[in-house]
Amino acid sequence: MYAVIKTGGKQYRVTPGERLKVEKLLGEVGTDVTIDQVLVLADGDNVTIGAPVIAGAVVKAKVLSHGRGDKVTIFKMRRRKHYRKTQGHRQSYTEIEIGNFENSTKKSAKAKAAE
């Protein structure tokens, strides 16, 4: 069982129990967050692909920690022009642990059939 989620402008293939570092999310350490940008949801041979996202599907995750990544140094120089520019950047991240997947699209299809 796996899902492809989108958060922070990036896509991740995740499985339950997996830990990963994503772009900084709002939420205190120890709280649960829900990621509703689910692009693909696969359970064995049953694969659901969104267009672009699956309506009603969410991935639950627990916030483990917040931090900052390694420093990246940007150096620009034009030779013979006396131009040098140095810049640095540290990206903030949130470490999360993926919980369970929920898909309510089946419920909504049954509700539509009942109407």
CNS distance restraints for C-alpha pairs under 8 A (distance, minus, plus):
assign (resid   1 and name CA) (resid  15 and name CA) 6.39 0.50 0.50
assign (resid   1 and name CA) (resid  16 and name CA) 7.78 0.50 0.50
assign (resid   1 and name CA) (resid  41 and name CA) 7.89 0.50 0.50
assign (resid   1 and name CA) (resid  42 and name CA) 5.59 0.50 0.50
assign (resid   1 and name CA) (resid  43 and name CA) 4.48 0.50 0.50
assign (resid   1 and name CA) (resid  44 and name CA) 6.22 0.50 0.50
assign (resid   2 and name CA) (resid  13 and name CA) 6.84 0.50 0.50
assign (resid   2 and name CA) (resid  14 and name CA) 5.62 0.50 0.50
assign (resid   2 and name CA) (resid  15 and name CA) 4.63 0.50 0.50
assign (resid   2 and name CA) (resid  16 and name CA) 7.39 0.50 0.50
assign (resid   2 and name CA) (resid  41 and name CA) 6.26 0.50 0.50
assign (resid   2 and name CA) (resid  42 and name CA) 5.40 0.50 0.50
assign (resid   2 and name CA) (resid  43 and name CA) 6.75 0.50 0.50
assign (resid   3 and name CA) (resid  13 and name CA) 5.71 0.50 0.50
assign (resid   3 and name CA) (resid  14 and name CA) 5.42 0.50 0.50
assign (resid   3 and name CA) (resid  15 and name CA) 6.54 0.50 0.50
assign (resid   3 and name CA) (resid  38 and name CA) 7.01 0.50 0.50
assign (resid   3 and name CA) (resid  39 and name CA) 7.43 0.50 0.50
assign (resid   3 and name CA) (resid  40 and name CA) 5.38 0.50 0.50
assign (resid   3 and name CA) (resid  41 and name CA) 4.48 0.50 0.50
assign (resid   3 and name CA) (resid  42 and name CA) 6.06 0.50 0.50
assign (resid   4 and name CA) (resid  11 and name CA) 6.60 0.50 0.50
assign (resid   4 and name CA) (resid  12 and name CA) 5.47 0.50 0.50
assign (resid   4 and name CA) (resid  13 and name CA) 4.40 0.50 0.50
assign (resid   4 and name CA) (resid  14 and name CA) 6.19 0.50 0.50
assign (resid   4 and name CA) (resid  38 and name CA) 5.99 0.50 0.50
assign (resid   4 and name CA) (resid  39 and name CA) 5.41 0.50 0.50
assign (resid   4 and name CA) (resid  40 and name CA) 4.97 0.50 0.50
assign (resid   4 and name CA) (resid  41 and name CA) 6.65 0.50 0.50
assign (resid   5 and name CA) (resid  11 and name CA) 5.57 0.50 0.50
assign (resid   5 and name CA) (resid  12 and name CA) 5.38 0.50 0.50
assign (resid   5 and name CA) (resid  13 and name CA) 6.55 0.50 0.50
assign (resid   5 and name CA) (resid  14 and name CA) 7.39 0.50 0.50
assign (resid   5 and name CA) (resid  35 and name CA) 7.46 0.50 0.50
assign (resid   5 and name CA) (resid  37 and name CA) 5.71 0.50 0.50
assign (resid   5 and name CA) (resid  38 and name CA) 4.55 0.50 0.50
assign (resid   5 and name CA) (resid  39 and name CA) 5.72 0.50 0.50
assign (resid   5 and name CA) (resid  40 and name CA) 7.31 0.50 0.50
assign (resid   6 and name CA) (resid  10 and name CA) 5.60 0.50 0.50
assign (resid   6 and name CA) (resid  11 and name CA) 4.42 0.50 0.50
assign (resid   6 and name CA) (resid  12 and name CA) 6.41 0.50 0.50
assign (resid   6 and name CA) (resid  37 and name CA) 5.38 0.50 0.50
assign (resid   6 and name CA) (resid  38 and name CA) 6.51 0.50 0.50
assign (resid   6 and name CA) (resid  39 and name CA) 7.17 0.50 0.50
assign (resid   7 and name CA) (resid  11 and name CA) 6.52 0.50 0.50
assign (resid   7 and name CA) (resid  12 and name CA) 7.99 0.50 0.50
assign (resid   7 and name CA) (resid  22 and name CA) 7.28 0.50 0.50
assign (resid   7 and name CA) (resid  23 and name CA) 7.27 0.50 0.50
assign (resid   7 and name CA) (resid  35 and name CA) 7.63 0.50 0.50
assign (resid   7 and name CA) (resid  37 and name CA) 7.18 0.50 0.50
assign (resid   8 and name CA) (resid  22 and name CA) 6.99 0.50 0.50
assign (resid   8 and name CA) (resid  23 and name CA) 5.22 0.50 0.50
assign (resid   8 and name CA) (resid  24 and name CA) 7.70 0.50 0.50
assign (resid  14 and name CA) (resid  18 and name CA) 6.64 0.50 0.50
assign (resid  14 and name CA) (resid  98 and name CA) 7.24 0.50 0.50
assign (resid  15 and name CA) (resid  98 and name CA) 6.86 0.50 0.50
assign (resid  16 and name CA) (resid  98 and name CA) 5.19 0.50 0.50
assign (resid  16 and name CA) (resid  99 and name CA) 5.17 0.50 0.50
assign (resid  16 and name CA) (resid 100 and name CA) 5.87 0.50 0.50
assign (resid  16 and name CA) (resid 101 and name CA) 7.82 0.50 0.50
assign (resid  17 and name CA) (resid  97 and name CA) 6.05 0.50 0.50
assign (resid  17 and name CA) (resid  98 and name CA) 5.22 0.50 0.50
assign (resid  17 and name CA) (resid  99 and name CA) 5.93 0.50 0.50
assign (resid  18 and name CA) (resid  97 and name CA) 5.62 0.50 0.50
assign (resid  18 and name CA) (resid  98 and name CA) 5.42 0.50 0.50
assign (resid  19 and name CA) (resid  95 and name CA) 6.93 0.50 0.50
assign (resid  19 and name CA) (resid  96 and name CA) 5.64 0.50 0.50
assign (resid  19 and name CA) (resid  97 and name CA) 4.40 0.50 0.50
assign (resid  19 and name CA) (resid  98 and name CA) 6.41 0.50 0.50
assign (resid  20 and name CA) (resid  95 and name CA) 5.63 0.50 0.50
assign (resid  20 and name CA) (resid  96 and name CA) 5.68 0.50 0.50
assign (resid  20 and name CA) (resid  97 and name CA) 6.66 0.50 0.50
assign (resid  21 and name CA) (resid  93 and name CA) 6.12 0.50 0.50
assign (resid  21 and name CA) (resid  94 and name CA) 5.54 0.50 0.50
assign (resid  21 and name CA) (resid  95 and name CA) 4.33 0.50 0.50
assign (resid  21 and name CA) (resid  96 and name CA) 6.38 0.50 0.50
assign (resid  22 and name CA) (resid  93 and name CA) 5.54 0.50 0.50
assign (resid  22 and name CA) (resid  94 and name CA) 5.47 0.50 0.50
assign (resid  22 and name CA) (resid  95 and name CA) 6.39 0.50 0.50
assign (resid  22 and name CA) (resid  96 and name CA) 7.55 0.50 0.50
assign (resid  23 and name CA) (resid  91 and name CA) 7.98 0.50 0.50
assign (resid  23 and name CA) (resid  92 and name CA) 6.55 0.50 0.50
assign (resid  23 and name CA) (resid  93 and name CA) 4.65 0.50 0.50
assign (resid  23 and name CA) (resid  94 and name CA) 6.07 0.50 0.50
assign (resid  24 and name CA) (resid  66 and name CA) 7.38 0.50 0.50
assign (resid  24 and name CA) (resid  92 and name CA) 5.67 0.50 0.50
assign (resid  24 and name CA) (resid  93 and name CA) 4.35 0.50 0.50
assign (resid  24 and name CA) (resid  94 and name CA) 4.84 0.50 0.50
assign (resid  25 and name CA) (resid  93 and name CA) 7.60 0.50 0.50
assign (resid  25 and name CA) (resid  94 and name CA) 6.11 0.50 0.50
assign (resid  27 and name CA) (resid  31 and name CA) 6.50 0.50 0.50
assign (resid  27 and name CA) (resid  32 and name CA) 7.78 0.50 0.50
assign (resid  27 and name CA) (resid  33 and name CA) 7.20 0.50 0.50
assign (resid  27 and name CA) (resid  63 and name CA) 7.16 0.50 0.50
assign (resid  28 and name CA) (resid  63 and name CA) 6.99 0.50 0.50
assign (resid  29 and name CA) (resid  63 and name CA) 5.19 0.50 0.50
assign (resid  29 and name CA) (resid  64 and name CA) 5.54 0.50 0.50
assign (resid  29 and name CA) (resid  65 and name CA) 5.63 0.50 0.50
assign (resid  29 and name CA) (resid  66 and name CA) 7.51 0.50 0.50
assign (resid  30 and name CA) (resid  62 and name CA) 6.31 0.50 0.50
assign (resid  30 and name CA) (resid  63 and name CA) 5.35 0.50 0.50
assign (resid  30 and name CA) (resid  64 and name CA) 5.96 0.50 0.50
assign (resid  31 and name CA) (resid  62 and name CA) 5.85 0.50 0.50
assign (resid  31 and name CA) (resid  63 and name CA) 5.76 0.50 0.50
assign (resid  32 and name CA) (resid  60 and name CA) 6.86 0.50 0.50
assign (resid  32 and name CA) (resid  61 and name CA) 5.62 0.50 0.50
assign (resid  32 and name CA) (resid  62 and name CA) 4.41 0.50 0.50
assign (resid  32 and name CA) (resid  63 and name CA) 6.19 0.50 0.50
assign (resid  33 and name CA) (resid  60 and name CA) 6.01 0.50 0.50
assign (resid  33 and name CA) (resid  61 and name CA) 5.32 0.50 0.50
assign (resid  33 and name CA) (resid  62 and name CA) 6.11 0.50 0.50
assign (resid  33 and name CA) (resid  63 and name CA) 7.13 0.50 0.50
assign (resid  34 and name CA) (resid  58 and name CA) 6.28 0.50 0.50
assign (resid  34 and name CA) (resid  59 and name CA) 5.66 0.50 0.50
assign (resid  34 and name CA) (resid  60 and name CA) 4.66 0.50 0.50
assign (resid  34 and name CA) (resid  61 and name CA) 6.17 0.50 0.50
assign (resid  35 and name CA) (resid  58 and name CA) 5.56 0.50 0.50
assign (resid  35 and name CA) (resid  59 and name CA) 5.12 0.50 0.50
assign (resid  35 and name CA) (resid  60 and name CA) 6.42 0.50 0.50
assign (resid  35 and name CA) (resid  61 and name CA) 7.57 0.50 0.50
assign (resid  36 and name CA) (resid  56 and name CA) 7.66 0.50 0.50
assign (resid  36 and name CA) (resid  57 and name CA) 6.25 0.50 0.50
assign (resid  36 and name CA) (resid  58 and name CA) 4.48 0.50 0.50
assign (resid  36 and name CA) (resid  59 and name CA) 6.49 0.50 0.50
assign (resid  37 and name CA) (resid  53 and name CA) 6.01 0.50 0.50
assign (resid  37 and name CA) (resid  54 and name CA) 7.57 0.50 0.50
assign (resid  37 and name CA) (resid  57 and name CA) 7.94 0.50 0.50
assign (resid  37 and name CA) (resid  58 and name CA) 7.21 0.50 0.50
assign (resid  38 and name CA) (resid  50 and name CA) 7.54 0.50 0.50
assign (resid  38 and name CA) (resid  53 and name CA) 5.47 0.50 0.50
assign (resid  38 and name CA) (resid  54 and name CA) 5.80 0.50 0.50
assign (resid  38 and name CA) (resid  57 and name CA) 6.30 0.50 0.50
assign (resid  38 and name CA) (resid  58 and name CA) 6.46 0.50 0.50
assign (resid  38 and name CA) (resid  59 and name CA) 7.36 0.50 0.50
assign (resid  39 and name CA) (resid  49 and name CA) 6.26 0.50 0.50
assign (resid  39 and name CA) (resid  50 and name CA) 5.19 0.50 0.50
assign (resid  39 and name CA) (resid  51 and name CA) 7.61 0.50 0.50
assign (resid  39 and name CA) (resid  52 and name CA) 6.29 0.50 0.50
assign (resid  39 and name CA) (resid  53 and name CA) 4.63 0.50 0.50
assign (resid  39 and name CA) (resid  54 and name CA) 6.00 0.50 0.50
assign (resid  40 and name CA) (resid  47 and name CA) 7.26 0.50 0.50
assign (resid  40 and name CA) (resid  48 and name CA) 5.78 0.50 0.50
assign (resid  40 and name CA) (resid  49 and name CA) 4.68 0.50 0.50
assign (resid  40 and name CA) (resid  50 and name CA) 6.10 0.50 0.50
assign (resid  40 and name CA) (resid  53 and name CA) 7.62 0.50 0.50
assign (resid  40 and name CA) (resid  54 and name CA) 7.28 0.50 0.50
assign (resid  41 and name CA) (resid  47 and name CA) 5.89 0.50 0.50
assign (resid  41 and name CA) (resid  48 and name CA) 5.17 0.50 0.50
assign (resid  41 and name CA) (resid  49 and name CA) 6.61 0.50 0.50
assign (resid  42 and name CA) (resid  46 and name CA) 5.81 0.50 0.50
assign (resid  42 and name CA) (resid  47 and name CA) 4.27 0.50 0.50
assign (resid  42 and name CA) (resid  48 and name CA) 6.18 0.50 0.50
assign (resid  43 and name CA) (resid  47 and name CA) 6.33 0.50 0.50
assign (resid  48 and name CA) (resid  54 and name CA) 7.77 0.50 0.50
assign (resid  49 and name CA) (resid  53 and name CA) 7.64 0.50 0.50
assign (resid  49 and name CA) (resid  54 and name CA) 6.87 0.50 0.50
assign (resid  50 and name CA) (resid  54 and name CA) 4.32 0.50 0.50
assign (resid  50 and name CA) (resid  55 and name CA) 7.63 0.50 0.50
assign (resid  54 and name CA) (resid 105 and name CA) 7.91 0.50 0.50
assign (resid  55 and name CA) (resid 104 and name CA) 7.97 0.50 0.50
assign (resid  55 and name CA) (resid 105 and name CA) 6.58 0.50 0.50
assign (resid  56 and name CA) (resid 103 and name CA) 5.86 0.50 0.50
assign (resid  56 and name CA) (resid 104 and name CA) 5.03 0.50 0.50
assign (resid  56 and name CA) (resid 105 and name CA) 5.56 0.50 0.50
assign (resid  57 and name CA) (resid 101 and name CA) 7.48 0.50 0.50
assign (resid  57 and name CA) (resid 102 and name CA) 5.57 0.50 0.50
assign (resid  57 and name CA) (resid 103 and name CA) 4.18 0.50 0.50
assign (resid  57 and name CA) (resid 104 and name CA) 6.03 0.50 0.50
assign (resid  57 and name CA) (resid 105 and name CA) 7.00 0.50 0.50
assign (resid  58 and name CA) (resid 101 and name CA) 6.09 0.50 0.50
assign (resid  58 and name CA) (resid 102 and name CA) 5.32 0.50 0.50
assign (resid  58 and name CA) (resid 103 and name CA) 6.49 0.50 0.50
assign (resid  59 and name CA) (resid  98 and name CA) 7.41 0.50 0.50
assign (resid  59 and name CA) (resid  99 and name CA) 7.03 0.50 0.50
assign (resid  59 and name CA) (resid 100 and name CA) 6.25 0.50 0.50
assign (resid  59 and name CA) (resid 101 and name CA) 4.69 0.50 0.50
assign (resid  59 and name CA) (resid 102 and name CA) 6.33 0.50 0.50
assign (resid  60 and name CA) (resid  98 and name CA) 6.33 0.50 0.50
assign (resid  60 and name CA) (resid  99 and name CA) 5.09 0.50 0.50
assign (resid  60 and name CA) (resid 100 and name CA) 5.65 0.50 0.50
assign (resid  60 and name CA) (resid 101 and name CA) 6.36 0.50 0.50
assign (resid  60 and name CA) (resid 102 and name CA) 7.92 0.50 0.50
assign (resid  61 and name CA) (resid  96 and name CA) 6.18 0.50 0.50
assign (resid  61 and name CA) (resid  97 and name CA) 5.47 0.50 0.50
assign (resid  61 and name CA) (resid  98 and name CA) 4.42 0.50 0.50
assign (resid  61 and name CA) (resid  99 and name CA) 5.00 0.50 0.50
assign (resid  61 and name CA) (resid 100 and name CA) 7.68 0.50 0.50
assign (resid  62 and name CA) (resid  96 and name CA) 5.47 0.50 0.50
assign (resid  62 and name CA) (resid  97 and name CA) 5.22 0.50 0.50
assign (resid  62 and name CA) (resid  98 and name CA) 6.57 0.50 0.50
assign (resid  62 and name CA) (resid  99 and name CA) 7.03 0.50 0.50
assign (resid  63 and name CA) (resid  94 and name CA) 7.09 0.50 0.50
assign (resid  63 and name CA) (resid  95 and name CA) 6.24 0.50 0.50
assign (resid  63 and name CA) (resid  96 and name CA) 4.63 0.50 0.50
assign (resid  63 and name CA) (resid  97 and name CA) 6.66 0.50 0.50
assign (resid  64 and name CA) (resid  94 and name CA) 7.55 0.50 0.50
assign (resid  64 and name CA) (resid  95 and name CA) 5.47 0.50 0.50
assign (resid  64 and name CA) (resid  96 and name CA) 5.31 0.50 0.50
assign (resid  64 and name CA) (resid  97 and name CA) 6.83 0.50 0.50
assign (resid  65 and name CA) (resid  94 and name CA) 5.88 0.50 0.50
assign (resid  65 and name CA) (resid  95 and name CA) 5.22 0.50 0.50
assign (resid  65 and name CA) (resid  96 and name CA) 7.24 0.50 0.50
assign (resid  66 and name CA) (resid  92 and name CA) 7.54 0.50 0.50
assign (resid  66 and name CA) (resid  93 and name CA) 5.91 0.50 0.50
assign (resid  66 and name CA) (resid  94 and name CA) 4.48 0.50 0.50
assign (resid  66 and name CA) (resid  95 and name CA) 6.19 0.50 0.50
assign (resid  67 and name CA) (resid  92 and name CA) 5.80 0.50 0.50
assign (resid  67 and name CA) (resid  93 and name CA) 5.44 0.50 0.50
assign (resid  67 and name CA) (resid  94 and name CA) 6.35 0.50 0.50
assign (resid  67 and name CA) (resid  95 and name CA) 7.94 0.50 0.50
assign (resid  68 and name CA) (resid  90 and name CA) 6.17 0.50 0.50
assign (resid  68 and name CA) (resid  91 and name CA) 5.59 0.50 0.50
assign (resid  68 and name CA) (resid  92 and name CA) 4.26 0.50 0.50
assign (resid  68 and name CA) (resid  93 and name CA) 5.73 0.50 0.50
assign (resid  69 and name CA) (resid  90 and name CA) 5.64 0.50 0.50
assign (resid  69 and name CA) (resid  91 and name CA) 5.36 0.50 0.50
assign (resid  69 and name CA) (resid  92 and name CA) 6.19 0.50 0.50
assign (resid  69 and name CA) (resid  93 and name CA) 6.95 0.50 0.50
assign (resid  70 and name CA) (resid  90 and name CA) 6.02 0.50 0.50
assign (resid  70 and name CA) (resid  91 and name CA) 7.57 0.50 0.50
assign (resid  71 and name CA) (resid  88 and name CA) 6.59 0.50 0.50
assign (resid  71 and name CA) (resid  89 and name CA) 5.64 0.50 0.50
assign (resid  71 and name CA) (resid  90 and name CA) 4.81 0.50 0.50
assign (resid  71 and name CA) (resid  91 and name CA) 7.84 0.50 0.50
assign (resid  72 and name CA) (resid  88 and name CA) 5.62 0.50 0.50
assign (resid  72 and name CA) (resid  89 and name CA) 5.29 0.50 0.50
assign (resid  72 and name CA) (resid  90 and name CA) 6.43 0.50 0.50
assign (resid  73 and name CA) (resid  86 and name CA) 7.22 0.50 0.50
assign (resid  73 and name CA) (resid  87 and name CA) 5.93 0.50 0.50
assign (resid  73 and name CA) (resid  88 and name CA) 4.55 0.50 0.50
assign (resid  73 and name CA) (resid  89 and name CA) 6.67 0.50 0.50
assign (resid  74 and name CA) (resid  86 and name CA) 5.77 0.50 0.50
assign (resid  74 and name CA) (resid  87 and name CA) 4.99 0.50 0.50
assign (resid  74 and name CA) (resid  88 and name CA) 5.87 0.50 0.50
assign (resid  75 and name CA) (resid  84 and name CA) 7.36 0.50 0.50
assign (resid  75 and name CA) (resid  85 and name CA) 5.77 0.50 0.50
assign (resid  75 and name CA) (resid  86 and name CA) 4.59 0.50 0.50
assign (resid  75 and name CA) (resid  87 and name CA) 6.38 0.50 0.50
assign (resid  76 and name CA) (resid  83 and name CA) 7.93 0.50 0.50
assign (resid  76 and name CA) (resid  84 and name CA) 5.72 0.50 0.50
assign (resid  76 and name CA) (resid  85 and name CA) 5.12 0.50 0.50
assign (resid  76 and name CA) (resid  86 and name CA) 6.50 0.50 0.50
assign (resid  77 and name CA) (resid  83 and name CA) 5.57 0.50 0.50
assign (resid  77 and name CA) (resid  84 and name CA) 4.52 0.50 0.50
assign (resid  77 and name CA) (resid  85 and name CA) 6.48 0.50 0.50
assign (resid  78 and name CA) (resid  82 and name CA) 6.97 0.50 0.50
assign (resid  78 and name CA) (resid  83 and name CA) 5.42 0.50 0.50
assign (resid  78 and name CA) (resid  84 and name CA) 6.82 0.50 0.50
assign (resid  79 and name CA) (resid  83 and name CA) 7.35 0.50 0.50
assign (resid 104 and name CA) (resid 108 and name CA) 6.43 0.50 0.50
assign (resid 105 and name CA) (resid 109 and name CA) 6.21 0.50 0.50
assign (resid 106 and name CA) (resid 110 and name CA) 6.36 0.50 0.50
assign (resid 107 and name CA) (resid 111 and name CA) 6.19 0.50 0.50
assign (resid 108 and name CA) (resid 112 and name CA) 6.17 0.50 0.50
assign (resid 109 and name CA) (resid 113 and name CA) 6.30 0.50 0.50
assign (resid 110 and name CA) (resid 114 and name CA) 6.23 0.50 0.50
assign (resid 111 and name CA) (resid 115 and name CA) 6.55 0.50 0.50
